[in-house]
Amino acid sequence: MEQLKNYTWAILWAIFIAWLSLTTGSNLPDVDFFAPDKLGHIFVYGVLVFLILQGVQKTQISFHNKIILWAIIASSVYGFLLECAQFYITVDRYFENLDILANIIGSIGGGLLFYFLFIRNSKVI
């Protein structure tokens, strides 16, 4: 339970993303990849990966690059599942492939940012 405390911000951020994803939205599809919606997806999933990796960094003695990959995969799968939930659970939200792509790009970006800020020049790789 003590280690779970290190993931508090990541858990709260994941709940925030779920709330954003499953609340009432517009019925009009937005296919512009650089629309604020897509940039929002990139941002929130980048932050999610970054927060997950900060939690891992607090609990791990050694930090391996595979952990970054697993955080990216976990965040991307979470985004995919929320897109499915939008389709099956909500009345006015829909499954959108470009949202999934934006989630993946954001997840990769968050992992890369964490790598370049904390891992690249350290000796814990």
Sequence and secondary structure as in RCSB ss.txt:
>XXXX:A:sequence
MEQLKNYTWAILWAIFIAWLSLTTGSNLPDVDFFAPDKLGHIFVYGVLVFLILQGVQKTQISFHNKIILWAIIAS
SVYGFLLECAQFYITVDRYFENLDILANIIGSIGGGLLFYFLFIRNSKVI
>XXXX:A:secstr
 TGGGGGHHHHHHHHHHHHHHHS   SS    TTSHHHHHHHHHHHHHHHHHHHHHHHH SS  HHHHHHHHHHH
HHHHHHHHHHHHHT SS    HHHHHHHHHHHHHHHHHHIIIIITTSS  
